[in-house]
Amino acid sequence: MAGPQFPHRRDGLNHAVVLGGYLALTLALTFPLALQFARAIPGDSFDGWQNYWNLWWVRVALLDQHSLPYFTNLLYHPTGVSLLFHTLNPFNGLLSLPVQLSAGLLVAYNSIVLFSFVLAGYGAYLLARQVLGRQANTIPAFAAGVIYTFAPVHVAHLLGHMQVISLEWIPFFALYLLRLRTAVENASPNRDAAHQAAMAVLFLAMVALCDWYFVLYCLIFSVLVLLWSAWWRWRARRGLRSSFVRGAPAVAAQPGGGAGGWLRQVSAFAIVWVCWALLMAPLLVPMIREARHSRYMVPDPAQSRIFSADLLAFVIPQEFHPLWGRWARTLAASFPATVSEHQVFTGFAVVFLAGFAFWASRRTGPWRTKLGPWPLTALCFSVLALGPVLHVAGRADLLPGGGEVPLPYGWLSRIVPFLDITRSLSRFDVMVMLSFAILAAIGMQLLIRRSRRPVWIGVALCGLIVFEFLPAPYPMSPPDTPDWYRTLAADPRGGAVLNLPMNWDRPGYLLYQTVHRRPLAVAYISREDPRTLVERAPVLQNFRHLGSDVIDLDLAAQGEQVLGDLGIRWVVLDRYKMPGGTERAYNEATARQIFADRTPAYQDERLTVYEVLPAAAQAPYLVLGAGWSAFDPAEHTRALNGSATLIAQAPQAGEVTIRVGLATGSPPLDLPLAGDQYVMQLHLQPGANPVTLHAVQPDSRVVVTSLTVAPR
């Protein structure tokens, strides 16, 4: 396949018109974004604020702290937290820097939205032009971009997943990977092949700086292209042999034919990936090291089932559509995942055009080659999007007796390293839509060639696709930052903020931090890191679980001391985020207990703010170290396997007694037993004192019900 050639004038104007067309459609299909460009972001007021914070943090890290943005000291104070497995999409942070500095974060966020949609369409357009050839009509290639960038899977993730909407570099990578294959196939000069390889590496790096999921998709795509190429070579050689048997004229062999040509393709693709790995090594090495020693980035396997595509979702229409959106949402009500994760509608017009490409290619010889690897990629990525087991209408128990239909992802996740880190498998549909976009462009090109009015047919088909995918009016989310945070921004005193409620993570607190700029004791990142203090320190544990953990602590006597030791100065209760019930009752009662009914530092109809003051009397307390299981709220226990550490935090040197209570029937600890508790006598130094608990039987699972420390 020859790469697209761009003459200076006429073709340059054509590309400008194409870009303008995608911009106009983006503004129309994201309406009313254009009217609220500096006042709100598109989305459902949830994950969008996390990505809003991402843009802000990249700027703070690079320009204020002069550091790389992959670790932040502004979240999970005082430990800070790694952002290696967080959906940081630093490319967008870098790209938005000039806009942030000149027009603010809201405009920067929305500018990234426009950039991603327009460039995604343009990249698919260029890819389709290459597949269709230089003499192809512009409209089918333009339609490919429309299908890819306005596909429901893309539009649905505009609700807040900026890393997912930043899929613009995938078609550019595919474009140069296919051009590299062509250069190797045709034995082109080494300079040409090197150029294509370098561009593929560049765009693959840009893919990685937007979303690591997409890197996996590009890797799978590379393998599928090689498999298709091997199959096509085998088929061509078989056809050549058949022509000799029948006495037909021999078909000329391709310049790069034979097994050697295919091996050169494998080598060229391998070089691309090796060069990319070397380029990204400063990120890949610490990520691999972290993944080898920790498991926090691996989601619960149940999540991969929840966030898989339902088979029916491929044919349930756009749920944001102004005419049939409500009806479509009713049909999709049985799907367990959120709308952004389950919406994978392919489009009836798109399927028709792709089907026409299949039908026509059987009758038109040269076009059979133009289908290329796209049918294979559409099929494989569709199967991967379905997840580990088949779901139909929300049900997986499809076989007699309630059995499930296993799918390839289930065993692939067990044998392919790091594949189990993926969670939202329905996002494989991004590649399904790219494949269908190219196939539909082929079908439209064939259809136009048969028509007496090709322009009108092409425009009508594009209009039909746009109408079928129409999501307007798109939901918008203005920032809801309370005024008190602006007052806090002007306060010269240091200290961290503890936002309540915190029984689950809320991205709105990240939005507020972009205003007040204080460290947060609790935050919301893509993969919760157990090394932070949220699950390990008393008081934080209480607010997290809406009740006590295994550490016994007198909140009235020591709650403010613990908060002060954690560097927390402001505790903010937000009634809008806990409208009632146990959540609100517990948070308000516990705050009153800690602050002894002290008058709040600030209060209005929404917020109550307490200021943490130095504790008059201080005593030792415990913090969980490494080796503990997650808290079991039903049994009110934690477990250790063989051993686990405690941190005895002491305000001054002294003698203490640590008592450990175990569940009935639990294996014993290697400690003296006093009554029904195990006892440890220690001399503590001021500060943190690590203590290790050991089971009598190595590797046995010891279930702990209580941990206390008291001076002797």
C-alpha positions, 0 to 999 in steps of 0.5 A, a space after each residue: 500500500 502506498 502512503 498518501 501523497 499530499 500535493 502542496 495546494 489542492 490536496 492541502 486545501 482538501 485536508 483543511 476542509 476535512 479538518 474543518 468538517 470534523 471540527 464542525 461536526 464535533 461542535 454540533 454533536 457535543 452541543 451545547 459544549 460550544 455555548 459553555 466552553 468556559 463554564 462547564 465540561 461535558 460529562 456526568 460530574 464524576 470522572 471528568 473532575 479526575 481528568 480535570 485534576 490530571 491536567 492541573 497536576 501535570 502543570 503543577 508538577 512540571 512548572 511549580 514543583 519541577 518534577 515528573 508527574 508520576 508521583 504526587 505529594 498532594 494526594 494521600 497526605 502525608 505519604 503521597 502516592 505513585 501515579 504510575 497506574 493512574 490514568 494520568 494521560 500526560 500527553 493531554 496535560 502537556 498539550 493543554 499547558 499553553 491554554 491552562 496558562 492563558 485561559 484556565 482549566 475549563 477552556 483547557 479541558 474542552 480544548 482537549 475534547 475538540 482536539 481529540 475528536 477532530 484528530 481521531 477523525 482525521 487519523 481515521 480519514 488518512 488511514 482510510 485514504 491509504 486503504 482506498 488508494 490515491 484515486 479514492 473518493 474523499 467522501 468514503 475516507 471522510 465517512 471512516 473518520 466520522 464513524 471512528 470519532 463519533 462512534 457511541 463508544 467514543 461519545 459515551 466516554 466523553 462523560 468523563 474518561 479523557 484518557 479513553 476519548 484520547 484515541 486519536 493516535 491509534 489510527 496514525 500508528 495503524 497507518 504507519 505500521 501498514 506503510 511499514 509492512 508495505 515497504 518491507 513487502 515491496 523491498 523498498 529502500 531501507 530509508 523508506 522503511 526506517 521512516 515508516 518505522 520511526 513514525 510508528 514508534 513516535 505515534 505508539 509513544 503518543 498512544 502510551 502517553 494517553 492510555 496504556 489500554 490502547 498500547 495493548 490494543 496496538 500490540 494485538 493489532 500488530 499481531 493480527 496484521 502479521 497473522 493476516 499477512 501470513 495467511 494472505 501469503 499462504 493463500 497467494 502461493 496456493 493460488 499460484 500453484 493452482 494456476 500452474 496445475 490448470 495451465 493458466 498464466 503464472 501470477 507474478 510473485 510479489 517482490 517480498 514474496 516467500 517466507 523470507 518476506 514475512 519474516 522481514 515483516 515480523 522483524 520490522 514490527 519487532 524493531 518498532 516495539 523494541 524501539 518503543 520499549 526503549 523509548 518508554 523504558 523510564 516508565 515501563 521499568 518502574 511499572 513492571 517492577 511495581 507490578 511484579 512486587 505488588 498486586 494493587 493494580 490488578 482489579 477484582 476479576 469480577 470487575 472484568 465481567 461487569 465491565 465487559 460488553 453485552 452481546 446485545 449492546 452491539 445492536 442497541 442504538 445510541 443511548 444519548 439520541 434525542 429521539 430513541 435514547 430513552 427507549 435504548 436506555 430501557 433496553 440496556 437497563 439489564 447491563 451491569 456496567 455504567 453507560 460509558 462502559 456498556 455502550 458499544 453500538 456499531 451502527 446499522 448503516 455502518 454494518 450495512 456498508 461493511 456487509 456491502 464491502 464483503 459482498 462486492 469484494 467477492 465479485 471484484 477481484 482487486 477489492 478483495 485485497 483492500 479488505 486487508 486485516 480489517 475483518 480479522 481485527 473486527 472479529 477478534 476485538 469484538 470477541 475480546 470486548 465480550 470479556 471472559 464469559 458471554 453475556 446476553 441481556 445481562 445474563 451469563 447463565 446461558 447454558 442448561 443448568 446455569 452454565 456459562 459460555 467461556 470466551 478467549 479473554 478468560 484464558 488469555 488473562 491467565 497466560 499473558 503477562 500483565 493482561 489481568 491489569 485490564 478492567 474495562 474490557 468493553 473498551 476493546 470496542 475502540 478497535 472494533 469501530 476503527 475496523 468497521 470504519 475502514 470496512 464501511 469506507 470500502 463499502 461506500 467507495 464500491 457503492 459510490 462507483 456504482 451510482 450515477 450521483 456519487 456525491 449525493 449518495 456519499 453525503 446522504 450516507 454520511 448524514 445517515 451515520 451522523 444521525 444514527 450516532 447523534 448524541 445532542 444535547 450532551 450532558 454538561 457539568 459546571 464546577 460546583 466548588 463551594 466558596 469556602 475553598 477559595 477562602 482557604 486558597 488565600 489562607 497562608 497557613 499550611 496543612 492538609 484537608 480531610 474531606 468527608 464523607 470518605 467511605 468511597 472516593 469522590 472525584 469532586 474533592 480533586 476539583 476543589 483541590 485545583 482551587 485551594 491547592 492544599 494536600 488531601 488526606 484522601 483522594 481518588 485515583 484509578 488504582 487504590 494503593 494500599 500503602 497509603 494511610 486511608 486503610 491503615 491509620 485509625 480515624 481515617 479507618 473509622 470514616 472509611 468504614 463508617 465504623 471502627 476497624 480492628 485498631 481500638 482507639 478512643 476517638 474523643 481522647 485521641 482522634 484530634 491527636 491522630 489527625 494532627 500527626 497526619 498533618 491534617 489541619 481542616 476537616 470538611 463535612 459536605 452535606 451535599 455529598 451525604 444527603 442522609 442516612 447512616 453515612 451522614 449520621 455517622 460522619 457528623 456524630 464522629 466529627 462531634 466526638 473528635 472535636 468535642 462539640 467545638 464550634 466549627 471554624 466555618 459553617 453554612 448550609 452545605 459545609 461544616 469545617 473543623 480546624 484541627 488544634 494541637 492535642 493537650 494530652 497525647 498517648 501512643 496509638 497503632 497504625 497498620 503496616 504491611 502484610 494485612 488483608 483488607 478489612 472484612 466489614 461483615 466479620 469485623 476482622 483483618 487477617 495476616 498470612 504468617 506475619 504482618 507489621 504494626 507501627 506503634 506511634 509514640 509521642 514520647 519514650 515509654 513502656 507500653 503493652 500491645 494486646 491482640 485479640 484473635 477470632 475463635 478458632 484462629 491459629 495462634 501468634 508467637 506471643 504470650 497469651 494473657 486470658 483471651 488476648 496475646 500480649 507484647 511488652 515494648 519500650 517505645 522511642 518517640 515517633 514510629 516504632 515498627 513491630 512484627 507479629 508472627 504466627 506460630 505456624 509459618 504461612 498460616 492465616 491468623 484472623 485478628 479482631 482487635 489491636 490495642 496499645 496502652 502505657 504501662 
